[in-house]
Amino acid sequence: FAFQVSWVRHRDVQILSVDGNVFTTDKRFNSLQSNQDDGRFTLMISRVRPSDEGIYECQISTKPTKSLFINLLIISKYF
């Protein structure tokens, strides 16, 4: 039995990806599967912006659902 891995952006409760499938039209977002671990999916955001800051949730479709919350903080002198 394989579990699904989803990434959700909390600011607008947008499902960004499920496994390797991306559900946002923003092409900066991608979901990559690890070569070493078939169950690990990493959310990649290219060309991050200050507006990307906030809480992102990684959900695993176990019963009950397991979640990991990530607070993305953008620190740069270039913005």
C-alpha beads as a LAMMPS data file, in Angstrom:
LAMMPS data file: protein, C-alpha beads

79 atoms
78 bonds

1 atom types
1 bond types

-500.0 500.0 xlo xhi
-500.0 500.0 ylo yhi
-500.0 500.0 zlo zhi

Masses

1 110.0

Atoms # bond

1 1 1 0.000 0.000 0.000
2 1 1 1.532 3.300 -1.079
3 1 1 0.785 6.579 0.639
4 1 1 0.344 9.868 -1.184
5 1 1 2.412 12.925 -0.295
6 1 1 0.761 16.324 -0.698
7 1 1 2.079 19.875 -0.290
8 1 1 -0.362 22.614 0.764
9 1 1 0.284 26.378 1.039
10 1 1 -1.635 27.627 4.068
11 1 1 -1.935 31.302 3.070
12 1 1 -4.579 30.472 0.457
13 1 1 -5.113 26.768 1.305
14 1 1 -3.846 25.828 -2.151
15 1 1 -2.920 22.218 -2.862
16 1 1 0.395 22.646 -4.654
17 1 1 1.153 19.023 -5.426
18 1 1 0.225 15.402 -4.815
19 1 1 3.172 13.077 -5.287
20 1 1 4.798 14.315 -8.516
21 1 1 1.697 16.043 -9.874
22 1 1 1.709 19.844 -9.540
23 1 1 -1.670 21.609 -9.229
24 1 1 -0.642 25.247 -9.471
25 1 1 -0.216 27.251 -12.651
26 1 1 2.841 28.942 -11.116
27 1 1 5.692 27.247 -13.004
28 1 1 8.158 28.073 -10.203
29 1 1 6.702 25.189 -8.139
30 1 1 7.771 21.601 -8.705
31 1 1 7.528 18.327 -6.789
32 1 1 10.560 16.075 -7.053
33 1 1 10.811 12.459 -5.955
34 1 1 14.003 11.325 -4.254
35 1 1 16.082 8.724 -6.088
36 1 1 17.040 7.076 -2.787
37 1 1 13.602 7.033 -1.146
38 1 1 10.537 6.241 -3.280
39 1 1 8.183 7.813 -0.737
40 1 1 9.941 11.173 -0.405
41 1 1 8.745 14.154 -2.415
42 1 1 10.387 17.549 -2.098
43 1 1 8.601 20.783 -2.896
44 1 1 10.912 22.988 -4.964
45 1 1 10.286 26.709 -5.465
46 1 1 12.548 28.401 -7.983
47 1 1 13.164 32.146 -7.986
48 1 1 11.618 32.590 -4.527
49 1 1 9.948 35.899 -3.708
50 1 1 9.058 37.567 -0.422
51 1 1 5.400 36.713 -1.164
52 1 1 6.325 32.985 -0.967
53 1 1 6.906 33.339 2.770
54 1 1 4.559 31.467 5.057
55 1 1 3.538 28.055 6.258
56 1 1 3.620 25.047 3.946
57 1 1 2.263 21.669 4.995
58 1 1 3.487 18.289 3.858
59 1 1 0.686 15.724 4.297
60 1 1 1.029 11.942 4.144
61 1 1 -2.204 10.062 3.442
62 1 1 -2.020 7.732 6.427
63 1 1 -5.043 7.162 8.705
64 1 1 -5.009 9.568 10.483
65 1 1 -3.162 11.957 8.168
66 1 1 0.386 12.835 9.221
67 1 1 1.526 16.403 8.671
68 1 1 4.764 18.340 8.831
69 1 1 4.555 22.127 8.890
70 1 1 7.332 24.215 7.370
71 1 1 7.587 27.969 7.954
72 1 1 9.389 29.414 4.934
73 1 1 11.192 32.640 5.787
74 1 1 12.890 34.576 2.974
75 1 1 15.974 36.491 4.127
76 1 1 17.836 38.470 1.483
77 1 1 19.320 41.901 1.101
78 1 1 18.279 41.879 -2.576
79 1 1 14.507 42.246 -2.064

Bonds

1 1 1 2
2 1 2 3
3 1 3 4
4 1 4 5
5 1 5 6
6 1 6 7
7 1 7 8
8 1 8 9
9 1 9 10
10 1 10 11
11 1 11 12
12 1 12 13
13 1 13 14
14 1 14 15
15 1 15 16
16 1 16 17
17 1 17 18
18 1 18 19
19 1 19 20
20 1 20 21
21 1 21 22
22 1 22 23
23 1 23 24
24 1 24 25
25 1 25 26
26 1 26 27
27 1 27 28
28 1 28 29
29 1 29 30
30 1 30 31
31 1 31 32
32 1 32 33
33 1 33 34
34 1 34 35
35 1 35 36
36 1 36 37
37 1 37 38
38 1 38 39
39 1 39 40
40 1 40 41
41 1 41 42
42 1 42 43
43 1 43 44
44 1 44 45
45 1 45 46
46 1 46 47
47 1 47 48
48 1 48 49
49 1 49 50
50 1 50 51
51 1 51 52
52 1 52 53
53 1 53 54
54 1 54 55
55 1 55 56
56 1 56 57
57 1 57 58
58 1 58 59
59 1 59 60
60 1 60 61
61 1 61 62
62 1 62 63
63 1 63 64
64 1 64 65
65 1 65 66
66 1 66 67
67 1 67 68
68 1 68 69
69 1 69 70
70 1 70 71
71 1 71 72
72 1 72 73
73 1 73 74
74 1 74 75
75 1 75 76
76 1 76 77
77 1 77 78
78 1 78 79
